[in-house]
Amino acid sequence: MPGVETSLPLMLTHAMNGKCSVTDVVKWMCAGPARVYGMKNKGSLIEGFDGDLTLVDLETRRTIPDADVWTRVGWTPYAGMELTGLPMWPIVDGIPFHKRP
């Protein structure tokens, strides 16, 4: 699905530009999908839930190129846009998974 990997930076860019809050983005990108897909113990950092989170860089802005996508389609509708809030380090079940260089 083109654009899925840039959905978080896109939403956080809107938050940084005052169009919504970071709290809104967390609700939309974490709790909402967990609820919709019936993912138990996901979507929130509360006792009894898995320790899943992603550290993001809210300082650096980056222009999104088509060549840098991880999806199979090989393109993104957001190519050329400058976004912030780049995912840097996912932590799954409390364990660091893959740190972006």
Contact map, one row per residue, 1 for C-alpha under 8 A:
11110000000000000000000000000000000000000000000000000000000000000000001110000000000000000000000000000
11111000000000000000000000000000000000000000000000000000000000000000001011111000000000000000000000000
11111110000000000000000000000000000000000000000000000000000000000000000000011100000000000000000000000
11111110000000000000000000000000000000000000000000000000000000000000000000000000000000000000000000000
01111111000000000000000000000000000000000000000000000000000000000000111000000000000000000000000000000
00111111110000000000000000000000000000000000000000000000000000000000000000000100000000000000000000000
00111111111000000000000000000000000000000000000000000000000000000000000000000000000000000000000000000
00001111111100000000000010001000000000000000000000000000000000000000000000000000000011100000000000000
00000111111110000000000000000000000000000000000000000000000000000000000000000000001111100000000000000
00000111111111000000000000000000000000000000000000000000000000000000000000000000001110000000000000000
00000011111111100000000010000000000000000000000000000000000000000000000000000000000000000000000000000
00000001111111110000010010000000000000000000000000000000010000000000000000000000000110000000000000000
00000000111111111000000000000000000000000000000000000000000000000000000000000000001110000000000000000
00000000011111111111000000000000000000000000000000000000000000000000000000000000000000000000000000000
00000000001111111111110010000000000000000000000000000000000000000000000000000000000000000000000000000
00000000000111111110110000000000000000000000000000000000000000000000000000000000000000000000000000000
00000000000011111111000000000000000000000000000000000000000000000000000000000000000000000000000000000
00000000000001111111100000000000000000000000000000000000000000000000000000000000000000000000000000000
00000000000001111111100000000000000000000000000000000000000000000000000000000000000000000000000000000
00000000000001101111110110000000000000000000000000000000000000000000000000000000000000000000000000000
00000000000000110111111110000000000000000000000000000000000000000000000000000000000000000000000000000
00000000000100110001111111000000000000000000000000000000000000000000000000000000000000000000000000000
00000000000000000000111111100000000000000000000000000000000000000000000000000000000000000000000000000
00000000000000000001111111110000000000000000000000000000000000000000000000000000000000000000000000000
00000001001100100001111111111000000000000000000000000000000000000000000000000000000000000000000000000
00000000000000000000011111111110000000000000000000000000000000000000000000000000000000000000000000000
00000000000000000000001111111111000000000000000000000000000000000000000000000000000000000000000000000
00000000000000000000000111111111100000000000000000000000000000000000000000000000000000000000000000000
00000001000000000000000011111111100000000000000000000000000000000000000000000000000000000000000000000
00000000000000000000000001111111110000000111000000000000000000000000000000000000000000000000000000000
00000000000000000000000001111111111000000111000000000000000000000000000000000000000000000000000000000
00000000000000000000000000111111111100000010000000000000000000000000000000000000000000000000000000000
00000000000000000000000000011111111110000010000000000000000000000000000000000000000000000000000000000
00000000000000000000000000000111111111110110000000000000000000000000000000000000000000000000000000000
00000000000000000000000000000011111111100010000000000000000000000000000000000000000000000000000000000
00000000000000000000000000000001111111100000000000000000000000000000000000000000000000000000000000000
00000000000000000000000000000000111111100000000000000000000000000000000000000000000000000000000000000
00000000000000000000000000000000011111110000000000000000000000000000000000000000000000000000000000000
00000000000000000000000000000000011111111110000000000000000000000000000000000000000000000000000000000
00000000000000000000000000000000010001111100000010000000000000000000000000000000000000000000000000000
00000000000000000000000000000000000000111111000111000000000000000000000000000000000000000000000000000
00000000000000000000000000000110010000111111000011010000000000000000000000000000000000000000000000000
00000000000000000000000000000111111000101111100000010000000000000000000000000000000000000000000000000
00000000000000000000000000000110000000001111110010000000000000000000000000000000000000000000000000000
00000000000000000000000000000000000000000011111011110000000000000000000000000000000000000000000000000
00000000000000000000000000000000000000000001111110000000000000000000000000000000000000000000000000000
00000000000000000000000000000000000000000000111110000000000000000000000000000000000000000000000000000
00000000000000000000000000000000000000001000011111000000000000000000000000000000000000000000000000000
00000000000000000000000000000000000000011101111111100000000000000000000000000000000000000000000000000
00000000000000000000000000000000000000001100100111110000000000000000000000000000000000000001110000000
00000000000000000000000000000000000000000000100011111000000000000000000000000000000000000011111000000
00000000000000000000000000000000000000000110100001111100000000000000000000000000000000000111110000000
00000000000000000000000000000000000000000000000000111110000000000000000000000000000000000111000000000
00000000000000000000000000000000000000000000000000011111000000000000000000000000000000111110000000000
00000000000000000000000000000000000000000000000000001111100000000000000000000000000000111110000000000
00000000000000000000000000000000000000000000000000000111110000000000000000000000000011111000000000000
00000000000000000000000000000000000000000000000000000011111100000000000000000000000111110000000000000
00000000000100000000000000000000000000000000000000000001111110000000000000000000000111000000000000000
00000000000000000000000000000000000000000000000000000000111110000000000000000000000110000000000000000
00000000000000000000000000000000000000000000000000000000111111000000000000000000000111000000000000000
00000000000000000000000000000000000000000000000000000000011111100000000000000000011111000000000000000
00000000000000000000000000000000000000000000000000000000000111110000000000000000011100000000000000000
00000000000000000000000000000000000000000000000000000000000011111000000000000011111000000000000000000
00000000000000000000000000000000000000000000000000000000000001111101000000000111111000000000000000000
00000000000000000000000000000000000000000000000000000000000000111111100000010111000000000000000000000
00000000000000000000000000000000000000000000000000000000000000011111100001110010000000000000000000000
00000000000000000000000000000000000000000000000000000000000000001111100001100000000000000000000000000
00000000000000000000000000000000000000000000000000000000000000011111110000000000000000000000000000000
00001000000000000000000000000000000000000000000000000000000000001111111001110000000000000000000000000
00001000000000000000000000000000000000000000000000000000000000000001111101000000000000000000000000000
11001000000000000000000000000000000000000000000000000000000000000000111111100000000000000000000000000
10000000000000000000000000000000000000000000000000000000000000000000011111000000000000000000000000000
11000000000000000000000000000000000000000000000000000000000000000000001111100000000000000000000000000
01000000000000000000000000000000000000000000000000000000000000000110111111110000000000000000000000000
01000000000000000000000000000000000000000000000000000000000000000110101011111010000000000000000000000
01100000000000000000000000000000000000000000000000000000000000001100100001111110000000000000000000000
01100000000000000000000000000000000000000000000000000000000000000000000000111110000000000000000000000
00100100000000000000000000000000000000000000000000000000000000011000000000011111100000000000000000000
00000000000000000000000000000000000000000000000000000000000000111100000000111111100000000000000000000
00000000000000000000000000000000000000000000000000000000000000111000000000000111110000000000000000000
00000000000000000000000000000000000000000000000000000000000000110000000000000111111000000000000000000
00000000000000000000000000000000000000000000000000000000000011110000000000000001111100000000000000000
00000000110010000000000000000000000000000000000000000000000011110000000000000000111111000000000000000
00000000110110000000000000000000000000000000000000000000111111000000000000000000011111000000000000000
00000001110110000000000000000000000000000000000000000001111110000000000000000000001111100000000000000
00000001100000000000000000000000000000000000000000000001110110000000000000000000001111110000000000000
00000001100000000000000000000000000000000000000000000111100000000000000000000000000011111100000000010
00000000000000000000000000000000000000000000000000000111100000000000000000000000000001111100000000111
00000000000000000000000000000000000000000000000000000111000000000000000000000000000000111110000111110
00000000000000000000000000000000000000000000000000011110000000000000000000000000000000111111000111100
00000000000000000000000000000000000000000000000000111110000000000000000000000000000000001111111111000
00000000000000000000000000000000000000000000000001111000000000000000000000000000000000000111111110000
00000000000000000000000000000000000000000000000001110000000000000000000000000000000000000011111000000
00000000000000000000000000000000000000000000000001110000000000000000000000000000000000000011111100000
00000000000000000000000000000000000000000000000000100000000000000000000000000000000000000011111110000
00000000000000000000000000000000000000000000000000000000000000000000000000000000000000001111011111100
00000000000000000000000000000000000000000000000000000000000000000000000000000000000000001111001111100
00000000000000000000000000000000000000000000000000000000000000000000000000000000000000001110000111110
00000000000000000000000000000000000000000000000000000000000000000000000000000000000000011100000111111
00000000000000000000000000000000000000000000000000000000000000000000000000000000000000111000000001111
00000000000000000000000000000000000000000000000000000000000000000000000000000000000000010000000000111
